[in-house]
Amino acid sequence: MTIAVEPVSTAPARAERLVTPAGIEVWAVHSQVVPVAAMSFIFEGGASQDPMDRPGTAQMMAQLLDEGAGPYPSDAYQEKLAEAAIELSFNAGQDSISGGLRTLTRNLDEAIGLTRLALVEPRFDEEAITRVRAQTSAGIRYQQNDPGVRATRTFFATAFPDHIYGLPNAGTLESVEAITRDDLVAAHGRLIARDNLKVAVVGALDEAQIIALVDGVFGDLPATAQITEPPAATLAGLGTRKVVDLDVPQSVIRFGMNGIGWRDPDFIPAFVLNHMLGGGVFTSRLFQEVREKRGLAYSVGTGLVSLRGAAMTWGFTATKNERVAEALEVIAGEIDKLKAQGPNEEELTKAKAYLTGSYPLAFDTSTKIAQQLAQIAFEGLGIDYIARRNALVSAVSHDDVMRAAERVLGDGRMLVVVAGRPEGLAGD
């Protein structure tokens, strides 16, 4: 059963910090708009904690958490969730295991019990492991001829050789086949604990209910996780181009350079810079030059990637094989121009106006607010970040952008990966 997403009027800046009897910190927002509660949680560690010969372990473990728990095998567990209209999900990222819960407040006790079982007593039944392994392998096989997936995976493998970030989160056909139940149980024991946990709760709950929810779900977890910080890495292959040969009429392009992480003092200037370069979609320089003026691509853009051990600015586009070289020349030219000259006053003013004006859209449902709060806690930005964020963006000056450009764009060298058969472009 699907519950309609409800609007939330409570300002996310009013989040309060609670510490439960089990010692778990939770950021909470009270909203009485509808009788629904949303919880988002993030455990430090994720695919970056996989053994180098077992990529995909964390993701498979996360996928199996709600595939049977406690006394309930997979089908029975899913039926219990459906009967109470409880939405529960888990996911593994590069540096995190995240999850989300949405429930009607009248079903809070059932939600607490079932979520606790998934996290504390997952079954990892062989039948479920076999099914999830088969689904994962089928997805990997299907994606082998997808130029976008091939370009992305080749980009990360080239950018981070001999590093866990260079391996796909979902694993490879070989690694997925090799992952055993013991591997999954061990990953769960290392990653799912209280001391590496960030939690946010939003909804029609009072303080006592929030504490009951958080301690009821997480209170029985081990106190301490066993995770290691991923080794620091910078992008390899800058200034090189790699071609993945695929017989397709349109090549997919991925390009990138080193960047700035969320916790860096220059992240906000870099964020504004990225908006003007390629993050602003219809208004960005790359969109205007690559698509609007030349018709080289339907879409083009850039984004900031912030990992625990690395940071980068990376971009994407796709164009006809015969126009790949031209598209890359335009992209490189715009990067060089932005670094050399910076934005004009009108461009910078418009970028900041958009970024501040659109920010509230990230908080228009209880689920979005919970996710944003958990992510902010995960990044260590402070519970008052939401209240401070727009002022930080508005304060960005031309000099700030130029400083960020020097650090992010550097000498303009990029790692470029093209999946297709681009004309006049040879790989290095």
PyMOL commands that set and color helices and strands:
alter all, ss='L'
color gray80, all
select helices_A, chain A and resi 12-14+47-49+57-64+74-83+105-120+126-143+147-159+164-166+173-178+181-191+207-218+267-279+281-283+285-292+321-341+345-357+359-363+366-378+385-394+398-408
alter helices_A, ss='H'
color red, helices_A
select strands_A, chain A and resi 16-19+25-30+36-44+68-69+72-73+87-92+96-104+197-203+241-245+250-258+300-306+311-320+415-420
alter strands_A, ss='S'
color yellow, strands_A
deselect
rebuild
show_as cartoon
